[in-house]
Amino acid sequence: MLEDILHSGFSELGLLTAPGTVERFRLYYELLNEKNAVINLTAINGEEHTARLHFMDSLSPLLLFGMDGQSVIDVGTGAGFPGLPMKIACPGLHLTLLDSQNKRVEFLSDVCQQLGLTSVECVHARAEDCAERRESYDFAVSRAVARLNVLCELCLPYVRIGGAFLALKGPALPEELDESKKAISLLGGKLERIFDYSIPGVEARHNIAVIRKLSPTPPKYPRRFAQIKKSPL
């Protein structure tokens, strides 16, 4: 079932994938399913739901931008979404998977090794603690981590000027954008577009907020997470 969903989904979305892509997704699924029985990685399970709601949804940034040769950081990646499916489908991108939970990072390192993926760095750290990576990525991506005003402060500092932060969101995006206008401007960004898309086989619409980095993020951002959460920009 997983293979059929992926093959038809790639075709419907017009995504060209490398040989062995579906086989890698199968192995990723098996490893995820096995580890999820030990530590809580995702509440979504089963081949169909995982293929559609995790794998296919995570590929949506590839519908917008050619990622081959680009550097991408996935902030708060969890079980690897959206960054790892993007890497599987586009092996030429240079990926950093960032998460604050070491068990998740160890799992992702093992997955990358077993899938034979290169140019992937799995980093155990809080998003606000990686000053050495500041403004060094073409793209930052994040999915299902926090509200957009919080995400902008965690993600935009990583993006180089001219790059973009891609926030994968659901139907609540317009409301979140309204409360994020100040944060986007203060952090050096500008909303470029909202990309509305559907996942093959799923009725609900999804959105990506494309926030272009126009100027450097002031050095005082990001703040400590407790302060960000208590007083979002």
C-alpha positions in Angstrom: 0.0 0.0 0.0 2.7 2.5 0.9 4.5 2.0 -2.3 1.3 2.5 -4.4 0.4 5.7 -2.5 3.9 7.1 -3.0 4.1 6.2 -6.7 0.7 7.7 -7.5 1.4 10.7 -5.3 4.7 11.5 -7.0 3.0 11.3 -10.3 0.0 13.5 -9.3 2.3 16.1 -7.8 4.7 16.0 -10.8 7.7 15.1 -8.6 10.6 13.4 -10.3 12.4 11.2 -7.9 15.7 9.3 -8.0 15.9 5.5 -8.4 15.5 3.8 -5.1 13.4 6.6 -3.5 10.3 4.5 -2.8 12.5 1.7 -1.3 14.1 4.2 1.0 10.7 5.4 2.1 9.7 1.8 2.9 12.8 1.3 5.1 12.2 4.7 6.8 8.6 3.6 7.5 9.8 0.3 9.0 12.4 1.9 11.2 9.9 4.6 12.3 7.3 2.0 13.1 9.8 -0.1 15.1 11.1 2.8 17.1 7.7 4.3 17.7 6.9 1.3 19.8 9.7 2.2 22.2 9.7 6.0 22.2 6.9 8.3 21.2 7.9 9.7 17.8 4.5 10.2 16.2 0.8 9.7 16.8 0.2 9.0 13.1 0.7 5.3 12.2 -0.2 2.8 9.6 1.1 2.7 6.0 -1.6 4.9 4.4 -1.6 7.7 7.1 2.1 7.8 7.3 2.5 7.9 3.5 0.0 10.6 3.0 0.1 12.8 6.2 3.9 12.5 6.9 5.8 11.6 3.7 3.7 13.3 1.0 3.0 16.4 3.1 6.7 16.8 3.9 7.5 16.9 0.2 5.5 20.0 -0.4 8.5 22.4 -0.3 9.8 20.6 -3.3 6.8 21.8 -5.3 7.9 25.4 -4.7 11.7 25.4 -5.0 14.5 23.3 -6.6 16.4 22.1 -3.6 19.2 20.3 -5.3 22.5 21.7 -4.0 20.7 23.9 -1.4 21.4 23.9 2.3 18.3 23.3 4.5 17.8 23.2 8.2 14.8 21.5 9.7 14.1 23.1 13.1 12.4 20.9 15.6 12.4 18.0 13.2 11.0 15.4 15.6 10.8 12.1 13.7 12.4 13.8 10.7 9.6 15.8 9.2 9.7 17.5 6.8 13.5 17.4 6.2 14.1 13.7 5.9 11.5 13.0 3.3 12.8 16.0 1.3 16.3 14.6 1.4 15.1 11.1 0.3 13.3 12.6 -2.6 16.0 15.1 -3.4 19.4 13.5 -2.5 21.4 16.5 -3.6 20.2 18.9 -0.9 22.4 19.5 2.1 20.4 18.8 5.3 20.6 19.6 9.0 18.1 17.9 11.2 17.9 19.9 14.5 16.0 18.7 17.6 16.2 19.2 21.4 15.5 15.5 22.2 18.6 13.3 22.0 16.7 10.1 21.6 15.1 11.5 18.4 18.5 12.7 17.1 20.0 9.2 17.7 17.1 7.6 15.8 17.5 10.0 12.9 21.3 9.3 12.7 20.5 5.6 12.6 17.9 6.1 9.9 20.3 8.2 7.7 23.0 5.6 8.1 20.7 2.7 7.2 19.3 4.6 4.2 22.8 5.4 3.0 22.1 9.2 3.0 25.1 11.6 2.8 25.3 15.3 3.5 23.0 15.0 6.5 23.9 16.4 9.9 21.8 15.4 12.9 22.2 17.9 15.7 21.0 17.6 19.3 20.4 21.2 20.4 17.8 23.8 21.2 16.9 26.0 18.3 18.0 29.1 20.2 21.4 27.7 21.1 23.1 27.4 17.7 24.7 30.8 17.1 27.5 29.4 15.0 24.9 28.4 12.4 23.4 31.8 12.2 22.4 33.0 8.7 24.1 30.1 7.0 21.3 28.2 5.3 19.4 28.7 2.0 16.2 27.5 3.6 14.8 26.8 7.1 11.8 24.5 7.3 9.5 23.6 10.2 6.3 21.6 10.5 3.9 21.3 13.4 6.2 22.8 16.0 4.7 26.0 17.3 2.6 29.0 16.2 4.1 31.1 13.5 5.2 34.1 15.6 7.3 31.7 17.8 8.6 29.8 14.8 9.8 32.9 13.1 12.1 33.8 16.0 13.5 30.3 16.1 13.9 29.8 12.4 14.6 33.1 10.6 18.0 33.7 12.4 19.3 30.6 10.5 18.4 31.8 7.1 21.0 33.7 5.0 19.9 37.0 3.4 18.1 36.1 0.2 17.0 32.7 1.5 13.6 31.8 2.9 11.9 30.3 5.9 9.2 27.8 4.8 6.5 27.2 7.5 4.3 24.2 6.8 0.9 24.9 8.2 -2.7 23.9 8.1 -6.0 25.9 7.7 -5.2 28.2 10.7 -2.3 30.0 8.8 -4.2 33.2 8.0 -4.9 33.8 11.7 -1.3 33.0 12.6 0.0 35.4 9.9 -2.0 38.2 11.4 -0.3 37.8 14.8 3.1 37.3 13.2 3.4 40.5 11.2 5.6 42.3 13.8 7.8 39.3 14.3 8.5 38.8 10.6 9.4 42.4 10.1 11.6 42.7 13.3 13.5 39.5 12.3 14.4 40.7 8.8 11.8 38.8 6.9 8.9 39.6 4.5 6.0 37.3 3.6 6.5 36.5 -0.1 3.5 34.2 -0.7 1.2 31.6 0.8 1.3 28.4 -1.1 -2.0 26.4 -0.9 -1.7 22.8 -1.7 -3.5 19.5 -1.2 -2.1 16.0 -0.4 -3.3 13.3 -2.8 -6.0 11.4 -1.0 -6.5 13.9 1.8 -9.4 16.4 1.8 -8.0 19.1 4.1 -6.0 21.9 2.5 -2.5 22.7 3.7 -0.4 25.9 3.4 3.2 26.9 3.3 4.1 30.5 4.4 7.1 31.5 2.3 9.0 34.2 4.3 11.9 35.7 2.5 14.9 36.9 4.4 15.7 40.5 3.3 18.0 41.8 6.1 20.0 40.5 9.0 18.2 39.3 12.1 19.1 41.6 15.0 21.7 39.9 17.3 19.4 39.9 20.3 17.2 37.3 18.6 16.4 34.5 19.2 15.8 35.0 22.9 15.7 32.2 25.4 12.7 29.9 24.7 11.0 30.6 28.0 11.0 34.3 27.1 9.8 33.6 23.5 6.9 31.5 24.8 6.0 34.0 27.6 6.2 37.1 25.4 6.0 36.3 21.6 7.0 39.1 19.3 
